[in-house]
Amino acid sequence: VNEVRLLASLSHPNVVVFKSSFVEDGCLNVIMEVVAHGDLSAVIEQHRKDGRRISEDTVWGYLLQARSWAGGGGGCRALPGPALTAHLHDSGIIHRDVKPANILIGRDGVLKIADLGVAGLLHMGSSKLQIGTLQYMAPEMHAGLDYSYAADVWSLGCLVYELCQLEPLFGDREEEVVARKVRGLLLPPAIPAKYSPELQIMVNRMLQQDPKARPSLGAI
């Protein structure tokens, strides 16, 4: 129900389009637009199998679609207006589960964010509810502290690292192990040397332990 309400309230090229919903046999069914080109987790998996890196232009193109539009760059196709998680933040919504599997690929490489089932409205500017995917959750979420939009920026940093490395930054499955490694990450990890220092710096900024030290999506 939460996801239906949020989806119905959003209208943006980078958000999966909500069509309708209905209840059948006590179950809520949601009809969404068809996004037929897979998701970023499939892109990462295919490149890993092929033994080839994702180009830097492509990584920047994906990243630029996940923040407020401020101009072109890197030969990517970005959209005017707030994009992806930036649009959610401008609407007072924190996604809380930004990860490759939730970023779908539409026509012409346009990214669409999906799975708003754990998203929430920030009425008081922060939340303490621990929800999302462990491997992409920010340190403050693992610690049970207040968190805000900067938690999505951390998750996006994990996603960009994974696009570059073709492996998740935190691949463990045990909650305690993941939480310990996330909270113990004092120095942001290095991405492969084939990528530019500028991209490394951006990853460093997004993966800061202190939420206040992370850039807003509009500053990326």
C-alpha positions as CSV (number, residue, x, y, z in Angstrom):
1,V,0.0,0.0,0.0
2,N,2.9,2.4,0.9
3,E,4.5,1.7,-2.5
4,V,1.2,2.3,-4.4
5,R,0.6,5.6,-2.7
6,L,4.2,6.8,-3.4
7,L,4.1,5.6,-7.0
8,A,0.8,7.2,-7.7
9,S,2.1,10.6,-6.3
10,L,5.2,10.6,-8.6
11,S,5.5,11.5,-12.2
12,H,9.0,11.6,-13.7
13,P,10.9,10.0,-16.6
14,N,13.3,8.4,-14.2
15,V,10.7,6.7,-12.0
16,V,8.9,3.5,-13.1
17,V,5.4,4.5,-14.2
18,F,2.5,3.3,-12.0
19,K,-0.4,2.1,-14.1
20,S,-3.0,0.8,-11.6
21,S,-3.6,-1.6,-8.7
22,F,-6.2,-4.0,-7.6
23,V,-6.9,-6.5,-4.8
24,E,-7.4,-10.2,-5.7
25,D,-7.8,-13.1,-3.2
26,G,-6.6,-10.7,-0.5
27,C,-3.4,-9.8,-2.3
28,L,-2.6,-6.3,-3.6
29,N,-1.5,-6.4,-7.2
30,V,0.4,-3.5,-8.8
31,I,0.6,-2.9,-12.5
32,M,3.7,-1.0,-13.6
33,E,5.1,0.0,-17.0
34,V,7.2,-2.6,-18.8
35,V,11.0,-1.8,-18.6
36,A,12.4,-4.3,-20.9
37,H,16.1,-3.7,-20.8
38,G,17.0,-5.3,-17.5
39,D,18.7,-3.6,-14.5
40,L,22.1,-2.5,-13.4
41,S,22.8,-5.8,-11.6
42,A,22.4,-7.6,-14.9
43,V,24.8,-5.1,-16.6
44,I,27.4,-5.7,-13.9
45,E,27.0,-9.5,-14.1
46,Q,27.4,-9.6,-17.9
47,H,30.5,-7.5,-17.8
48,R,32.0,-9.7,-15.1
49,K,31.3,-12.8,-17.1
50,D,32.8,-11.2,-20.2
51,G,35.9,-10.1,-18.3
52,R,35.5,-6.5,-19.4
53,R,35.1,-3.2,-17.5
54,I,32.2,-0.8,-17.8
55,S,33.4,2.3,-19.6
56,E,33.9,5.4,-17.6
57,D,31.6,7.4,-19.8
58,T,28.9,4.8,-19.0
59,V,29.5,5.0,-15.3
60,W,29.4,8.8,-15.3
61,G,26.2,8.6,-17.5
62,Y,24.5,6.4,-14.9
63,L,25.7,8.7,-12.0
64,L,24.6,11.9,-13.7
65,Q,21.1,10.4,-14.1
66,A,21.0,9.9,-10.3
67,R,21.4,13.5,-9.4
68,S,19.9,16.9,-10.2
69,W,20.6,17.9,-13.8
70,A,23.3,20.6,-14.0
71,G,24.6,20.1,-17.6
72,G,25.9,17.5,-20.0
73,G,29.1,15.5,-19.6
74,G,30.9,12.4,-20.5
75,G,28.9,11.8,-23.7
76,C,26.1,10.4,-21.6
77,R,22.4,10.8,-22.1
78,A,21.0,12.6,-19.1
79,L,17.5,14.1,-18.6
80,P,16.6,17.7,-17.7
81,G,15.1,18.3,-14.3
82,P,15.7,16.3,-11.1
83,A,16.6,12.7,-11.9
84,L,16.2,9.3,-10.1
85,T,16.9,9.7,-6.3
86,A,17.2,13.5,-6.6
87,H,13.5,13.7,-7.7
88,L,12.5,11.5,-4.7
89,H,14.5,13.8,-2.4
90,D,12.9,16.9,-3.8
91,S,9.6,15.2,-3.1
92,G,10.5,14.7,0.5
93,I,11.1,10.9,-0.1
94,I,14.1,8.8,0.9
95,H,14.3,5.6,-1.1
96,R,16.3,3.6,1.5
97,D,17.1,0.7,-0.9
98,V,19.2,2.1,-3.7
99,K,21.1,-0.8,-5.3
100,P,21.8,-2.1,-8.8
101,A,18.8,-4.5,-8.9
102,N,16.4,-1.5,-8.2
103,I,17.8,0.6,-11.1
104,L,16.0,-0.5,-14.2
105,I,17.1,0.4,-17.8
106,G,14.6,1.9,-20.2
107,R,14.7,3.0,-23.8
108,D,17.9,4.7,-24.9
109,G,19.6,3.9,-21.6
110,V,17.3,6.0,-19.5
111,L,17.5,4.7,-15.9
112,K,14.3,4.2,-13.9
113,I,14.2,3.7,-10.1
114,A,11.9,1.0,-8.9
115,D,10.9,-0.8,-5.7
116,L,9.5,2.0,-3.5
117,G,8.2,-0.5,-1.1
118,V,10.6,0.6,1.6
119,A,10.7,4.2,0.7
120,G,9.3,6.7,3.1
121,L,8.4,10.4,3.6
122,L,10.7,12.4,5.9
123,H,8.2,14.4,7.9
124,M,10.7,15.4,10.6
125,G,13.8,15.6,8.4
126,S,15.3,12.2,9.6
127,S,14.3,8.6,10.4
128,K,15.6,5.8,12.6
129,L,13.7,2.9,10.9
130,Q,16.3,0.3,9.9
131,I,15.2,-1.0,6.5
132,G,16.8,-1.8,3.1
133,T,19.5,-4.1,1.8
134,L,22.3,-4.7,4.4
135,Q,25.1,-4.4,1.9
136,Y,24.0,-0.9,0.7
137,M,22.8,0.5,4.0
138,A,24.7,3.6,5.3
139,P,26.8,3.4,8.5
140,E,24.2,5.5,10.4
141,M,21.5,3.1,9.5
142,H,23.5,0.1,10.7
143,A,24.1,1.9,14.0
144,G,20.5,2.7,14.6
145,L,21.1,6.4,14.4
146,D,19.0,9.1,12.8
147,Y,19.5,9.2,9.0
148,S,18.3,11.4,6.1
149,Y,18.9,11.8,2.4
150,A,22.6,11.3,2.8
151,A,21.9,7.6,3.4
152,D,20.8,7.3,-0.3
153,V,24.0,9.0,-1.3
154,W,26.0,6.3,0.5
155,S,24.0,3.6,-1.2
156,L,24.7,5.3,-4.5
157,G,28.4,5.4,-3.7
158,C,28.3,1.6,-3.2
159,L,26.5,1.3,-6.5
160,V,29.1,3.3,-8.4
161,Y,32.0,1.3,-6.8
162,E,30.3,-1.9,-7.9
163,L,29.9,-0.6,-11.5
164,C,33.7,0.0,-11.5
165,Q,34.9,-3.0,-9.6
166,L,32.2,-5.5,-10.9
167,E,31.9,-6.8,-7.3
168,P,29.9,-5.4,-4.4
169,L,31.8,-3.3,-1.9
170,F,30.3,-5.4,0.9
171,G,29.6,-9.0,-0.3
172,D,29.1,-10.7,3.0
173,R,25.7,-12.0,4.0
174,E,25.8,-12.1,7.8
175,E,24.3,-9.0,9.2
176,E,26.9,-8.5,12.0
177,V,29.8,-9.0,9.6
178,V,28.3,-6.5,7.1
179,A,27.6,-3.9,9.8
180,R,31.1,-4.2,11.2
181,K,32.7,-3.7,7.8
182,V,30.4,-0.8,6.9
183,R,31.0,1.0,10.1
184,G,34.7,0.2,10.0
185,L,35.3,1.6,6.5
186,L,37.4,4.6,7.4
187,L,39.1,5.0,4.1
188,P,37.0,4.8,0.9
189,P,38.1,1.9,-1.3
190,A,40.1,2.3,-4.5
191,I,38.4,1.7,-7.8
192,P,40.5,0.2,-10.7
193,A,43.3,2.5,-11.9
194,K,41.8,2.6,-15.4
195,Y,39.2,5.1,-14.1
196,S,40.0,8.8,-13.7
197,P,41.0,10.4,-10.4
198,E,37.9,12.5,-10.7
199,L,35.7,9.4,-10.4
200,Q,37.7,8.1,-7.5
201,I,37.3,11.4,-5.7
202,M,33.5,11.2,-6.3
203,V,33.4,7.7,-4.8
204,N,35.4,8.9,-1.9
205,R,33.0,11.8,-1.2
206,M,29.9,9.6,-1.3
207,L,31.4,6.9,1.0
208,Q,32.2,9.2,3.9
209,Q,31.3,7.8,7.4
210,D,30.0,11.2,8.4
211,P,26.7,11.8,6.6
212,K,27.3,15.6,6.7
213,A,30.5,15.1,4.7
214,R,28.7,13.4,1.8
215,P,27.6,15.6,-1.1
216,S,24.0,16.2,-1.8
217,L,22.8,14.7,-5.1
218,G,22.7,18.2,-6.6
219,A,26.4,18.7,-5.8
220,I,27.5,15.5,-7.6
